[in-house]
Amino acid sequence: MEYSQLGEGILLVDTSSILDCPPTVTLDGVEYHRFMDRLLLPVTTDRLSQPQILTINRWREREYLSDPQFDINRSVKKELARFIGACEFSRILEFGCGIFGINQYLPSKIKYFAADMDIEAITYLKNNGIKAYHVPDEYKEIEKLEVDCIVFLFVLHFDISDDVLAVARNSIRSEGVILANMCQIEENKRVLLRDRFYRHGFCVKRLQDDEAEIKNHEYW
């Protein structure tokens, strides 16, 4: 298997070796976890450090428009955007938006807000006219938004802090809803995360996506 160093202990598998790469592999005594087809992580996604997440973000931005694996990412966003457009939501907040958020697929009548811990992504969004907030520096501003829908897409497999859940609860209207998807992490961790949502005052309904190309993909 051919691979190179991406940074922060993360390995990048050569495209010629993708079919030879198992879900987990031990190299030089370190157990790696396959992520986004071509990445090998030295820890599970919920244990990634912020520098490691930023390293992944920069790689994903370079590959997003050309790598076929991200077709699935776009299809999920389009599906949820259609659902949001069919509802009467008028103000949407997306946590963990990156630079390729769901906003590009939303009806123009919906007011969109973005939040991310990646300052480069937030700067990019602001420069493109999007109301974006840096996490955790702008928690107080986020809590004033009074949105009726919060979106978490391809982020719940990372370490979601109780602070983020508290801010989400404080920024959403009483009749509002959270829309999210879940992949990558094991069932016991999903249950623990669901229980944390409960403790912050949310009700959680899990819907298995039987048609997804992603293994164990579900909507919350």
C-alpha positions in Angstrom: 0.0 0.0 0.0 1.4 3.4 -1.1 0.9 6.4 1.2 2.4 9.7 2.2 2.4 12.0 5.2 -0.4 14.6 5.1 0.5 16.2 8.4 -0.4 16.0 12.1 0.2 12.2 12.0 -2.4 11.7 9.3 -1.5 9.6 6.3 -2.7 10.0 2.7 -3.3 6.8 0.7 -2.3 6.9 -2.9 -5.2 6.5 -5.3 -3.7 3.3 -6.7 -3.9 1.7 -3.2 -7.5 2.6 -2.2 -8.8 -0.9 -2.9 -6.0 -2.4 -0.8 -6.7 -0.2 2.2 -8.8 -1.9 5.0 -11.0 0.0 7.6 -8.2 -0.3 10.1 -4.5 -1.0 9.5 -1.4 -1.1 11.7 1.7 0.6 10.4 4.9 1.0 12.3 3.1 -0.1 15.5 0.3 2.5 15.1 -3.3 1.6 14.4 -4.8 3.8 11.8 -8.5 4.3 10.9 -9.6 4.9 7.3 -11.5 8.0 6.8 -12.8 9.8 3.6 -11.5 6.8 1.6 -7.9 8.1 1.3 -7.1 9.3 4.8 -5.6 7.1 7.6 -6.2 8.6 11.0 -4.0 7.7 14.1 -7.1 8.1 16.3 -10.9 7.7 15.8 -12.7 10.7 14.5 -14.1 11.7 17.9 -10.6 12.0 19.3 -9.0 14.1 16.6 -7.3 17.3 17.8 -8.2 20.7 16.3 -4.9 20.8 14.3 -5.7 17.4 12.9 -9.2 18.5 11.9 -7.8 21.6 10.2 -5.3 19.4 8.3 -8.3 17.3 7.1 -10.2 20.5 6.2 -7.4 21.9 4.0 -7.1 18.6 2.1 -10.8 18.2 1.7 -11.1 21.7 0.2 -8.5 20.9 -2.4 -10.2 17.6 -3.3 -13.9 18.5 -2.9 -14.8 19.4 -6.4 -12.8 16.7 -8.2 -12.8 13.6 -5.9 -15.9 11.4 -6.7 -16.3 10.4 -3.1 -17.6 13.8 -2.3 -20.6 13.3 -4.7 -22.2 11.5 -1.7 -21.5 14.5 0.5 -23.2 16.8 -2.0 -26.2 14.4 -2.5 -26.9 14.4 1.3 -26.8 18.2 1.4 -29.1 18.5 -1.6 -31.6 16.0 -0.1 -31.7 17.9 3.2 -31.9 21.3 1.4 -35.0 20.0 -0.5 -36.5 19.0 2.8 -35.7 22.4 4.4 -37.2 24.1 1.4 -40.4 22.2 1.7 -40.8 23.2 5.3 -41.6 26.7 6.6 -38.1 27.3 8.0 -36.9 30.9 7.4 -33.6 31.1 9.5 -31.0 28.3 9.3 -27.8 27.9 11.3 -25.2 25.3 10.1 -22.6 24.1 12.6 -19.4 22.8 11.1 -20.2 24.3 7.7 -16.7 24.5 6.2 -16.5 26.4 2.9 -18.9 24.0 1.1 -22.0 24.4 3.3 -25.7 23.5 2.6 -26.4 27.2 1.8 -25.5 26.7 -1.9 -28.6 24.4 -2.2 -31.1 26.3 -0.1 -33.9 28.5 -1.5 -32.9 32.2 -1.6 -35.7 33.1 0.7 -34.0 31.3 3.6 -31.7 33.3 5.8 -28.5 31.3 6.3 -26.0 31.6 9.2 -22.7 29.6 9.5 -20.6 28.5 12.5 -17.3 26.7 12.5 -14.1 26.4 14.6 -12.1 26.8 11.4 -11.1 30.4 11.2 -9.9 30.1 7.6 -13.3 28.8 6.6 -15.1 31.6 8.5 -12.9 34.2 6.9 -13.7 32.8 3.5 -17.4 32.8 4.1 -17.4 36.3 5.4 -15.5 37.5 2.4 -18.2 35.9 0.3 -21.0 37.8 2.0 -22.2 35.0 4.4 -23.0 35.8 8.0 -20.5 33.4 9.7 -19.4 33.0 13.3 -16.2 31.5 14.8 -16.6 28.8 17.4 -16.0 29.3 20.3 -15.2 33.0 20.1 -18.7 34.1 19.0 -21.0 31.9 21.1 -22.8 34.9 22.5 -23.6 36.2 19.0 -24.8 32.8 17.8 -27.2 32.5 20.8 -28.9 35.7 19.6 -29.8 34.3 16.2 -33.2 32.7 17.1 -33.1 30.3 14.2 -35.8 27.7 13.5 -33.5 25.0 12.1 -29.9 24.0 13.0 -28.0 21.7 10.6 -25.1 19.4 11.6 -23.9 17.6 8.4 -20.9 15.3 8.5 -19.8 16.6 11.8 -21.4 14.5 14.6 -18.6 11.9 14.2 -16.2 14.5 15.6 -16.0 15.5 19.2 -19.1 17.7 19.7 -18.7 19.6 23.0 -21.4 20.3 25.5 -20.8 24.0 24.9 -21.8 23.6 21.3 -25.0 21.7 22.3 -25.8 24.4 24.9 -25.3 27.1 22.3 -27.4 25.2 19.8 -30.2 25.0 22.4 -30.0 28.7 23.2 -30.0 29.8 19.6 -33.0 27.8 18.4 -36.6 28.8 18.8 -38.8 26.6 21.0 -40.5 25.0 18.1 -37.3 24.7 16.1 -35.6 21.4 14.9 -32.2 20.1 14.4 -31.4 18.2 11.2 -28.2 16.1 11.2 -26.6 13.0 9.7 -24.5 10.4 11.3 -21.8 8.1 9.9 -18.4 6.6 10.9 -18.8 6.1 14.6 -19.9 2.9 16.5 -23.4 2.4 17.9 -22.4 2.8 21.5 -21.0 6.3 20.8 -24.1 7.2 18.9 -26.2 6.3 21.9 -24.0 8.4 24.2 -24.2 11.4 21.8 -28.0 10.9 21.6 -28.2 10.9 25.4 -26.2 14.1 25.5 -28.7 15.8 23.1 -31.4 14.6 25.5 -29.7 16.2 28.5 -29.6 19.6 26.6 -33.4 19.5 26.1 -33.6 18.0 22.6 -35.8 15.1 21.5 -34.0 12.8 19.1 -35.4 10.6 16.3 -33.0 8.4 14.4 -33.8 7.4 10.8 -31.7 4.7 9.2 -30.8 5.6 5.6 -31.1 2.2 3.9 -30.4 3.6 0.4 -27.1 5.4 1.3 -23.8 4.4 -0.2 -22.2 5.2 3.2 -22.1 2.4 5.7 -24.4 2.8 8.7 -25.6 6.2 7.6 -28.5 7.7 9.4 -30.4 10.9 9.8 -31.2 12.6 13.1 
